[in-house]
Amino acid sequence: MTLLWIPLISLFGSILSSMTGKLTRNQSTSLTLLMPFSALLLTMSLTPDVFSGEVVRESFSWIPLLGINISLRLDGLALLFVYMILVIGILVIFYARYYLSAKDSLPKLYAYLMLFMTAMLGIVMSNNIIQLWFFWELTSISSFLLISYWWHKSEAREGAIMALTITGAGGLALLAGLLLLGNIVGSYNLDVILASRDVIQAHAWYEVTLILILQGAFTKSAQFPFHFWLPHAMAAPTPVSAYLHSATMVKAGVFLLARFYPALAGSDIWFIIVSFTGLATLLFGAYIALFKHDLKGLLAYSTISHLGLITLLFGLDTELAAVAAIFHIINHATFKASLFMATGIIDHETGTRDMRKLNGMWRYMPYTATLAMVAAAAMAGVPLMNGFLSKEMFFAETLHQQLLGSMSWLIPVLATIAGALAVAYSARFIHDVFFNGDPIDLPKQPGEPPRYMRVPIEVLVALCLAVGIIPNFIIDDILQAASIAVLGGQVPEFKVALWHGFNLPLMMSAIAVGGGLLLYSQRQYLFQFHASLPSLNAKKVFDKTLDGVMKWTDTKINAIENGSLQRYLTLMLVVVLLFASWPLFEMKHLVGQKELTPIDVHNVMGALLLIIGAFSTVIWYHSRVISLLMLSVVGLMVSIAFTRFSAPDLALTQLTVEVVTVILLMLALFFLPQHSPRESSSMRVLRDIGLASALGIVVASICYALITRPLASISDFFLANAKTGGGGTNVVNVILVDFRGFDTLGEVCVLGIAALGIYKLLVNLPLYIPNSDSEGRPWAKERYPMLLASISQSLLPLALLVSFYIFLRGHNLPGGGFIAGLVTAVAFILQYIAHGSNWIAERFTFNYRKIIAAGISIAFLTGVGSWYFGRPFMTTWFEYFDLPLIGEIELASALVFDVGVYITVVGSTLMILASLGQLTANEPKDEVKI
Amino acid sequence: MELLYASCVGVLVFCGVFLILRARTFPVVLGLTMFSYAVNLFLFSAGRLSFNEAAVLGYSAKYADPLPQALVLTAIVIGFAMTAFVVILAIRGRADLGNDHVDGQLPDINNDIDTKGKL
């Protein structure tokens, strides 16, 4: 369970911190911090195992049929990322406490951050690629929530939508790629996939799969040409930028490259796509970063550029490139997160991030300035900093690659140019902000921030320096472990050291630093040059494309969905017709082999009545009352048909439901027009008749084909076991309350929900209460005829007795909870009709909602009760007892279940009819409250 | 007998579908009720037709198939719940919208899809 706890604790933290709204900020922060700290301790306890070369695994079955399990895996690479996510997460949470102003909600930010943390942990620890994808999408969603944290700002909303669109689209591509990958390998398990490199790369789908997966990685890691969402995501609060958009989420893309490196890398197509994308991003990002006046803009493009560098390393065909890539992932996370935090402080203390206004900050905040300068030096790759080491490794690897054949020398040259640009923008960050004259009308008087706001930066900067000066102590173990995971065991000898002697990479570094400083000193020419370039605004292109897509889909949707329900129904029925009739045309004979049953005069009479009733309903449908009466004839004939064809339970149910339905529809007619206008054109009528007859003929044919074929039913089981297993001889009832009791439980729930829905629909109903019928005749003065009132009253006990009898015998003879419930309901409804709802309300004060709740609870608790005896849900029990005078009686738990059904049916039916009926008792224009 | 039974189901489907396609809510409710009769009869017939063979143990030599019966029994009750819900929705719709057209508004005379007789 240890592994699963790591993301679970984080998820729990998300919920916990969202509930800290009433606490003080410090309490909220401490509570939230508790969670990642515990996760960190857990991780530490697992670290020795991973360092010793073990892969820690855990798996829980989820949807085994689809091969989808909750399975986790912690190897060196995952461990490295878990540490990064947790440690930087802790620092960011701490930092955000001081960063957010008092009017912003801290718990909300924390809840989102912890949700994001859960998602990231899920990605890196997944051992199942579908699960990995699930968490991948969760990072997109939590990133959307975090970017739009200041939702009242339009740029925050736009940035959030853009990020979600791009990464979401990438996520879809990734899903497609992962599904293909799973199909190729025959498993979604990561262990299996990583071991099937040859199968994957020899497969015909390899290229497609690779490109789809890379699209997911590149959109997430903001690779050119999908990079443009990242600068707009900077509308998020700075702690979010530090965490998501520099240290972790954008690293998910490169994590994916590393994760699938053993399975997907090594082919020409991988090297070409990955290295060129990385190279383009590296140069493009570094170039644009130089011209950004916004501090966060500069850092965003610098992040893009560094992500490009890491991607490029994964695409190089040299031995140590992947190791260098992992190393740079760590280093970039530390220095970039601290730079973002420093930017946050500057923004916090001066009110602006514009480098044209920010000058000479050294004088106002020397301490913060020192920290920022160290981190910026790491970004530039100055010796003694961690950035220098990985950049040296990067330069060294570019020298060894053979990607471009005889033109391979181009790559180190371009890498050096990118290095020079990085030095130039780092120099700008340092010189423009902290020196270069005096500040120009700042919104606030600058000064040092609260003491503790600097602590996270101090920690990160200390790490930068420690790694830079004594790399072996700090980084060797984890780098080694992660490299084993990426390279699949065969890690070549490597040594991270500050000093490798005078060699070519050092030369390149020196050229980069010199060239960068030169570039920066000549920046006014560069700025002029850049200003003369035609500007291409990615946001405008994106907005325009999005608009176009929206308009296009709108016109398409409006063409299909014109708001006419009649039309939708027609289309649906046409589709039904096509699908239902298709198999009929493929069938050879409509009549099957079963011996036909003889026809007799009673049946013909019944059928004739049913047909006449049905056609009359249609013919008189303009006159609604007549139509309704004709419909009730049909209903009666249906229940007689059930009686005739050996289904007494159905007949009883149909009969009682029929009564209730007709009363309900009658009541409804009180509130609806009495007539339907003649408004359909002849064409329309003709079309509907055509469609209806086609459907009628098809259904009749299917029905005929079905019932003339011999029956092979599973019901023999029910017949054989009803008495011995369920303790009842009425097999239909035993099926309902025992064999398929779970179904019945669901069905009474539906009934209850429908009743509650109706109750809700009728609340505060603005009613038309007509004063007369449609012909203008006033309603009868005597609302409740005496004859009906007295008869119904004396009938009530009798009806209740009947329903009780029907209920009790239900297990062995036709009857049961459904039917008894309906009989009881009808008996009560008769009282409503005879006396009016006010009269009832005085005498019968039950709340129908509570009755429904009680019924469902009884049914459910009967099911739960079997747990108490160590049996599965809804196991039934029965026993026979001999009682003096009465004789042998049977007690069964199914009977209690049936009581629940009975009560729910009574409650729901009465609630439906009484709610509506009560409305008729109100005087016109009264506001109606039930 | 089978032919007669199937024909009855067909007639109910015909009438039900025709009413469902009407433009006012009440006929649609009637149509749905009629259609659910047809569906229940159809599902019931999956157990084939038999006389005097109710699935009560000990009362006959052969038994009708109890499973479709059990399924149809709950279908009848659920069908009632749905009819009730739809008709109350129709009342609510009329009260809130002022008419009982299925689209919630009376068809525009100039742009009347109904009078043109097209889809």
Interface residues (C-beta under 8 A of the other chain):
Chain A: N562 G563 S564 L565 Q566 R567 L569 T570 L573 K594 L596 T597 P598 I599 D600 N603 V604 A607 L610 I611 A614 F615 T617 V618 Y621 R624 S627 L628 L631 V634 G635 V638 A641 F642 R644 F645 S646 A647 P648 D649 L650 T653 Q654 V657 V660 T661 L664 L665 A668 L669 F671 L672 P673 S676 P677 E679 S680 S681 S682 M683 R684 R687 D688 I689 L691 A692 S693 L695 G696 I697 V699 A700 S701 I702 C703 Y704 L706 I707 T708 L711 S713 I714 S715 F718 L719 A722 K723 T729 N730 V731 V732 I735 L736 R740 D743 T744 E747 V750 L751 A754 A755 G757 I758 L761 L762 L765 P766 L767 Y768 N812 L813 P814 F818 L822 V905 S908 T909 I912 L916
Chain B: M1 E2 L3 L4 Y5 A6 S7 C8 V9 G10 V11 L12 V13 F14 C15 G16 V17 F18 L19 I20 L21 R22 A23 R24 T25 F26 P27 V29 L30 T33 M34 Y37 A38 N40 L41 F42 F44 S45 A46 G47 R48 L49 S50 F51 N52 E53 A54 A55 V56 L57 G58 Y63 A64 D65 P66 L67 Q69 A70 V72 L73 T74 I76 V77 I78 G79 F80 A81 M82 T83 A84 F85 V87 I88 L89 A90 I91 R92 R94 A95 D96 D100 V102 D103 P107 I113 D114 T115 K116 G117 K118 L119
